[in-house]
Amino acid sequence: MATSMITTLDQSSRAAARGFSDISIRNLFIIPTILFLIVFNIFPLIYSLGYSFTDFRASTNAPANFVGLKNYRDLLNDPYVWSNFAITAKYVIISVAGQLFVGFGVAMLLNRDIPLKGLLTTLLLLPMMLSMAVVGLFWKLLYDPSFGIINYALGLGTFEWLADPKMALYAVALTDIWMWSPFVMLLSLAGLSAVPKHLYEAAAIDRAGPFYTFFRITLPLVAPILMIAVIFRTMEAFKTFDLAYILTSQPTTELISIRLYKMAFQEWQTGRSCALAYIVLIMVLAITNIYVKYLNKVKER
């Protein structure tokens, strides 16, 4: 009955007199969206998948030869590529953990009645509204060994953050933490504001300590929101390119996305780079699937 009510229209109504039905209006909005997705998302995805099985190079006019799974085998047996994956994994762990700690900590501080709370929250959200290129250039100046404010504030003299192979990756991760901690903070604030106040009142009556209240009330109820934040930030951190590429060119900061860029647009190994892109896609989907399964378990508790 519900379906018939949606798909039919009273012939005596004004909409019918104008020649529009519910189905026509629905199609008017849905069809252009589907065409847009097919042209700009699905078609390039399928097209690149076909190239991943060839030795195609965009820099030459030579025809693409089908090589089967050779590109995938070569990439999975390449220790250099696995080194890039290891660097990316380290970066993701540092960045996401830092964002989770800082974002949730700031949300805990803001989850109370304080003066100018709205203005303060808005100012804290500004970093994630900036362009990646702007943030990268801004922090490159802050890290500058000659006049950068970070060395001056920490009393490190002329320490070169971005030129030190051991510290460059941490410097990039710190920049990413500064930029995207507000995103975690915003989600955490939404979760904290949804925690029923009567639970805290009952805990206060039972003389529960702050640690007991946090680990038994606050954290379990906010955990699903935190998991959603972790899922989104893990996916984005795994694909990070802009910050690392702008800030430093150290081999220890060559994330898998940078390796993919070099393979596609500097070495012009188009077919092989398409294969690497699909390997990255499969890994991101696998990691996300693990997170989603854990999120469902958290919700069932």
LINBEL-V727037 format. One record per residue. N is the residue number from 1. PHI is phi in degrees with one decimal (999 if undefined). OMEGA is omega in whole degrees, 0 to 359 (none if undefined). BURIAL is + if it has 24 or more other ideal C-beta (glycine too) atoms within 12 Angstrom, else -. Layout:
[[N | PHI | OMEGA | BURIAL] [N | PHI | OMEGA | BURIAL]]
This chain:
[[1 | 999 | 180 | -] [2 | -61.7 | 180 | -] [3 | -65.6 | 181 | -] [4 | -67.1 | 178 | -] [5 | -68.0 | 181 | -] [6 | -77.0 | 189 | -] [7 | -92.5 | 180 | -] [8 | -111.9 | 183 | -] [9 | -141.9 | 179 | -] [10 | -63.1 | 184 | -] [11 | -65.9 | 180 | -] [12 | -92.3 | 182 | -] [13 | -77.2 | 181 | -] [14 | -67.5 | 179 | -] [15 | -61.9 | 179 | -] [16 | -66.9 | 179 | -] [17 | -65.7 | 178 | -] [18 | -81.0 | 178 | -] [19 | 90.4 | 180 | -] [20 | -106.8 | 173 | -] [21 | -116.7 | 179 | -] [22 | -61.2 | 179 | -] [23 | -66.9 | 180 | -] [24 | -64.5 | 180 | -] [25 | -65.7 | 178 | -] [26 | -60.8 | 180 | -] [27 | -65.1 | 181 | -] [28 | -62.0 | 180 | -] [29 | -91.1 | 188 | -] [30 | -79.3 | 186 | -] [31 | -60.4 | 177 | -] [32 | -60.2 | 179 | -] [33 | -65.0 | 179 | -] [34 | -63.5 | 178 | -] [35 | -63.3 | 179 | -] [36 | -62.4 | 180 | -] [37 | -64.2 | 180 | -] [38 | -65.9 | 184 | -] [39 | -70.9 | 189 | -] [40 | -100.5 | 181 | -] [41 | -120.4 | 188 | -] [42 | -69.7 | 182 | -] [43 | -61.5 | 177 | -] [44 | -62.1 | 180 | -] [45 | -64.3 | 180 | -] [46 | -69.4 | 181 | -] [47 | -62.7 | 179 | -] [48 | -68.9 | 177 | +] [49 | -62.4 | 177 | -] [50 | -63.8 | 179 | -] [51 | -67.3 | 182 | +] [52 | -65.6 | 178 | +] [53 | -101.5 | 181 | +] [54 | -128.6 | 176 | +] [55 | -102.9 | 185 | +] [56 | -62.0 | 173 | +] [57 | -126.0 | 182 | -] [58 | -71.3 | 182 | -] [59 | -84.2 | 181 | -] [60 | -125.7 | 177 | -] [61 | -95.9 | 181 | -] [62 | -68.3 | 179 | -] [63 | -67.5 | 179 | -] [64 | -79.0 | 179 | -] [65 | -101.3 | 180 | -] [66 | -71.8 | 181 | -] [67 | -121.4 | 179 | -] [68 | 68.3 | 183 | -] [69 | -92.9 | 184 | -] [70 | -59.1 | 180 | -] [71 | -59.9 | 180 | +] [72 | -66.4 | 179 | +] [73 | -63.5 | 181 | -] [74 | -63.1 | 181 | +] [75 | -67.7 | 181 | +] [76 | -71.5 | 177 | -] [77 | -100.0 | 182 | -] [78 | -90.6 | 181 | -] [79 | -64.1 | 179 | -] [80 | -66.2 | 178 | -] [81 | -66.3 | 178 | +] [82 | -65.7 | 174 | -] [83 | -65.0 | 176 | -] [84 | -63.6 | 177 | +] [85 | -64.9 | 179 | +] [86 | -65.0 | 177 | -] [87 | -62.7 | 179 | +] [88 | -63.5 | 179 | +] [89 | -62.2 | 178 | -] [90 | -62.1 | 179 | +] [91 | -63.5 | 181 | +] [92 | -62.5 | 181 | +] [93 | -62.5 | 181 | +] [94 | -63.9 | 185 | +] [95 | -66.2 | 183 | +] [96 | -67.6 | 178 | +] [97 | -62.5 | 178 | +] [98 | -64.0 | 179 | +] [99 | -63.4 | 180 | +] [100 | -65.6 | 182 | +] [101 | -67.2 | 183 | -] [102 | -69.3 | 183 | +] [103 | -62.6 | 180 | +] [104 | -70.0 | 178 | +] [105 | -64.0 | 179 | -] [106 | -65.5 | 178 | +] [107 | -62.9 | 177 | +] [108 | -62.5 | 179 | +] [109 | -70.3 | 181 | -] [110 | -84.1 | 183 | +] [111 | -81.6 | 178 | +] [112 | -162.3 | 180 | -] [113 | -81.1 | 178 | -] [114 | -131.6 | 179 | -] [115 | -63.4 | 177 | -] [116 | 54.8 | 182 | -] [117 | -62.1 | 180 | -] [118 | -63.5 | 180 | -] [119 | -65.6 | 180 | -] [120 | -63.3 | 179 | -] [121 | -63.1 | 179 | -] [122 | -63.2 | 179 | -] [123 | -64.2 | 180 | -] [124 | -69.7 | 180 | +] [125 | -84.6 | 184 | +] [126 | -60.3 | 183 | -] [127 | -55.9 | 183 | +] [128 | -76.9 | 177 | +] [129 | -89.9 | 182 | -] [130 | -84.3 | 176 | -] [131 | -72.2 | 177 | -] [132 | -58.2 | 181 | +] [133 | -65.0 | 179 | -] [134 | -64.8 | 179 | -] [135 | -62.7 | 179 | +] [136 | -61.3 | 180 | +] [137 | -67.8 | 179 | -] [138 | -63.4 | 181 | +] [139 | -73.6 | 175 | +] [140 | -65.0 | 175 | +] [141 | -70.1 | 179 | -] [142 | -65.0 | 180 | +] [143 | -83.7 | 185 | +] [144 | -57.6 | 183 | +] [145 | -69.1 | 183 | -] [146 | -88.6 | 184 | -] [147 | -129.3 | 179 | -] [148 | -69.4 | 184 | +] [149 | -72.8 | 182 | -] [150 | -66.5 | 178 | +] [151 | -63.0 | 180 | -] [152 | -66.4 | 182 | -] [153 | -69.6 | 182 | -] [154 | -92.2 | 180 | -] [155 | 66.3 | 184 | -] [156 | -98.1 | 178 | -] [157 | 69.8 | 182 | -] [158 | -110.2 | 180 | -] [159 | -64.5 | 183 | -] [160 | -98.2 | 181 | -] [161 | -62.2 | 188 | +] [162 | -83.5 | 179 | +] [163 | -96.3 | 179 | -] [164 | -83.4 | 183 | -] [165 | -59.2 | 183 | -] [166 | -82.2 | 185 | -] [167 | -105.0 | 186 | +] [168 | -60.9 | 181 | +] [169 | -65.0 | 178 | +] [170 | -65.9 | 178 | +] [171 | -65.0 | 178 | +] [172 | -65.5 | 179 | +] [173 | -63.8 | 178 | +] [174 | -62.6 | 177 | +] [175 | -63.2 | 179 | +] [176 | -65.3 | 177 | +] [177 | -63.4 | 179 | +] [178 | -60.6 | 186 | +] [179 | -76.5 | 190 | +] [180 | -111.1 | 172 | +] [181 | -59.4 | 176 | +] [182 | -58.5 | 178 | +] [183 | -64.7 | 177 | +] [184 | -65.2 | 178 | +] [185 | -60.0 | 181 | +] [186 | -64.5 | 178 | +] [187 | -65.6 | 180 | +] [188 | -65.6 | 177 | +] [189 | -61.8 | 178 | +] [190 | -63.3 | 179 | +] [191 | -68.8 | 181 | +] [192 | -66.8 | 180 | +] [193 | -69.6 | 181 | -] [194 | -89.6 | 179 | -] [195 | -70.6 | 181 | +] [196 | -59.6 | 182 | -] [197 | -68.0 | 184 | -] [198 | -66.1 | 177 | -] [199 | -67.3 | 177 | -] [200 | -68.4 | 179 | -] [201 | -65.2 | 178 | -] [202 | -65.9 | 178 | -] [203 | -65.9 | 178 | -] [204 | -66.6 | 178 | -] [205 | -63.9 | 179 | -] [206 | -80.7 | 179 | -] [207 | 58.8 | 177 | -] [208 | -75.3 | 180 | -] [209 | -75.3 | 181 | -] [210 | -63.9 | 180 | -] [211 | -68.8 | 178 | -] [212 | -63.5 | 179 | -] [213 | -62.3 | 182 | +] [214 | -68.5 | 186 | +] [215 | -81.1 | 181 | -] [216 | -105.3 | 182 | -] [217 | -120.1 | 188 | +] [218 | -64.5 | 186 | +] [219 | -62.5 | 179 | +] [220 | -61.7 | 182 | -] [221 | -79.3 | 180 | +] [222 | -92.7 | 184 | +] [223 | -54.4 | 179 | +] [224 | -59.2 | 178 | +] [225 | -66.7 | 178 | +] [226 | -64.0 | 179 | +] [227 | -64.9 | 177 | +] [228 | -63.2 | 178 | +] [229 | -62.5 | 180 | +] [230 | -64.5 | 180 | +] [231 | -60.6 | 182 | +] [232 | -65.1 | 183 | +] [233 | -71.6 | 176 | +] [234 | -65.5 | 179 | +] [235 | -60.4 | 182 | +] [236 | -71.3 | 180 | +] [237 | -64.7 | 179 | +] [238 | -65.1 | 182 | +] [239 | -100.7 | 183 | +] [240 | -58.3 | 178 | +] [241 | -133.3 | 190 | +] [242 | -57.3 | 186 | +] [243 | -60.9 | 182 | +] [244 | -65.1 | 182 | +] [245 | -70.9 | 182 | +] [246 | -78.4 | 188 | +] [247 | -73.8 | 188 | +] [248 | -152.8 | 178 | +] [249 | -119.7 | 179 | -] [250 | -66.6 | 176 | +] [251 | -60.4 | 181 | -] [252 | -75.2 | 177 | +] [253 | -114.4 | 181 | +] [254 | -79.0 | 178 | +] [255 | -68.9 | 183 | +] [256 | -64.6 | 178 | +] [257 | -68.7 | 177 | +] [258 | -69.6 | 176 | +] [259 | -61.6 | 178 | +] [260 | -64.5 | 178 | +] [261 | -62.4 | 181 | +] [262 | -63.6 | 180 | +] [263 | -65.2 | 185 | +] [264 | -84.3 | 191 | +] [265 | -116.8 | 174 | -] [266 | -116.0 | 177 | -] [267 | -92.9 | 178 | -] [268 | 56.0 | 173 | -] [269 | -92.9 | 189 | +] [270 | -63.1 | 181 | +] [271 | -62.2 | 181 | +] [272 | -68.7 | 179 | +] [273 | -66.5 | 175 | +] [274 | -63.4 | 178 | +] [275 | -64.3 | 178 | +] [276 | -63.8 | 178 | +] [277 | -61.1 | 179 | +] [278 | -74.6 | 174 | +] [279 | -64.9 | 177 | +] [280 | -62.0 | 179 | +] [281 | -59.6 | 180 | +] [282 | -64.0 | 179 | -] [283 | -65.0 | 179 | +] [284 | -63.4 | 178 | +] [285 | -64.0 | 180 | -] [286 | -65.6 | 179 | -] [287 | -63.5 | 179 | +] [288 | -63.2 | 179 | +] [289 | -62.4 | 177 | -] [290 | -63.9 | 179 | -] [291 | -61.6 | 182 | +] [292 | -64.6 | 178 | -] [293 | -63.4 | 178 | -] [294 | -67.5 | 177 | -] [295 | -62.3 | 178 | -] [296 | -63.5 | 178 | -] [297 | -66.1 | 179 | -] [298 | -65.3 | 180 | -] [299 | -67.1 | 182 | -] [300 | -76.2 | 182 | -] [301 | -71.2 | none | -]]
